[in-house]
Amino acid sequence: MDNEKIFNLMEKMYSEFTEFKSEVKDLKTEVKGLKTEVSDIKKTVIKIENDHGQKLDALFDGYKQNSEKLNEIEEEVKKHEEVIIRRVK
């Protein structure tokens, strides 16, 4: 091989390496952007989970209170039923 061919080959290799290096740099930038997006999505999901968790707790508390109140009403109705049955007899 003469010097000119070697020089052309090295020039081509340098050009391809520079292009590759540029592509890697672009990929790094894209990955950083994706990491930021994933981080934002995680924060949003955590916020939604916390908000919904609090709402579900409130709903369960309301259900429990309604259930307790119905039990109290049922006991009162039973007392009144006993009184009514005694009076009827």
KAVENPE-V795663 format. One record per residue. N is the residue number from 1. RES is the residue in one small letter. PHI is phi in degrees with one decimal (* if undefined). OMEGA is omega in whole degrees, -180 to 180 (NA if undefined). Layout:
BEGIN
n = <N & N>
res = <RES & RES>
phi = <PHI & PHI>
omega = <OMEGA & OMEGA>
END
This chain:
BEGIN
n = <1 & 2 & 3 & 4 & 5 & 6 & 7 & 8 & 9 & 10 & 11 & 12 & 13 & 14 & 15 & 16 & 17 & 18 & 19 & 20 & 21 & 22 & 23 & 24 & 25 & 26 & 27 & 28 & 29 & 30 & 31 & 32 & 33 & 34 & 35 & 36 & 37 & 38 & 39 & 40 & 41 & 42 & 43 & 44 & 45 & 46 & 47 & 48 & 49 & 50 & 51 & 52 & 53 & 54 & 55 & 56 & 57 & 58 & 59 & 60 & 61 & 62 & 63 & 64 & 65 & 66 & 67 & 68 & 69 & 70 & 71 & 72 & 73 & 74 & 75 & 76 & 77 & 78 & 79 & 80 & 81 & 82 & 83 & 84 & 85 & 86 & 87 & 88 & 89>
res = <m & d & n & e & k & i & f & n & l & m & e & k & m & y & s & e & f & t & e & f & k & s & e & v & k & d & l & k & t & e & v & k & g & l & k & t & e & v & s & d & i & k & k & t & v & i & k & i & e & n & d & h & g & q & k & l & d & a & l & f & d & g & y & k & q & n & s & e & k & l & n & e & i & e & e & e & v & k & k & h & e & e & v & i & i & r & r & v & k>
phi = <* & -91.3 & -61.7 & -66.9 & -64.8 & -62.9 & -63.5 & -62.4 & -63.5 & -65.9 & -63.9 & -63.5 & -62.1 & -63.7 & -62.8 & -65.1 & -65.0 & -63.3 & -64.9 & -61.0 & -61.1 & -64.7 & -64.3 & -63.3 & -62.3 & -62.8 & -63.7 & -61.0 & -62.9 & -64.2 & -63.3 & -61.0 & -62.8 & -65.2 & -61.2 & -63.4 & -63.0 & -62.5 & -61.9 & -63.8 & -65.6 & -59.5 & -61.7 & -64.9 & -63.2 & -62.3 & -63.0 & -62.5 & -61.0 & -65.3 & -61.1 & -69.1 & -61.0 & -65.8 & -65.6 & -64.5 & -60.0 & -63.5 & -63.3 & -65.3 & -62.5 & -63.1 & -61.6 & -63.4 & -63.0 & -62.7 & -62.6 & -63.1 & -64.9 & -62.8 & -63.1 & -62.6 & -63.7 & -60.6 & -62.8 & -64.9 & -63.9 & -60.3 & -62.1 & -67.7 & -60.4 & -62.9 & -64.7 & -64.2 & -64.7 & -62.7 & -70.0 & -70.9 & -72.4>
omega = <177 & -175 & -178 & 178 & 178 & 179 & 179 & 178 & 179 & 178 & 178 & 179 & 180 & 179 & 179 & 178 & 178 & 178 & 179 & 180 & 178 & 179 & 178 & 179 & 178 & 178 & 178 & 179 & 179 & 180 & 177 & 178 & 179 & 178 & 179 & 180 & 179 & 179 & 178 & 179 & 178 & 179 & 180 & 180 & 179 & 179 & 179 & 180 & 180 & 180 & -179 & 177 & 179 & 180 & 178 & 177 & 179 & 179 & 179 & 177 & 178 & 178 & -180 & 179 & 179 & 180 & 179 & -180 & 178 & 177 & 177 & -180 & 179 & 178 & 179 & 180 & 178 & 179 & -180 & 178 & 180 & 179 & -179 & -179 & 178 & -178 & -178 & -178 & NA>
END
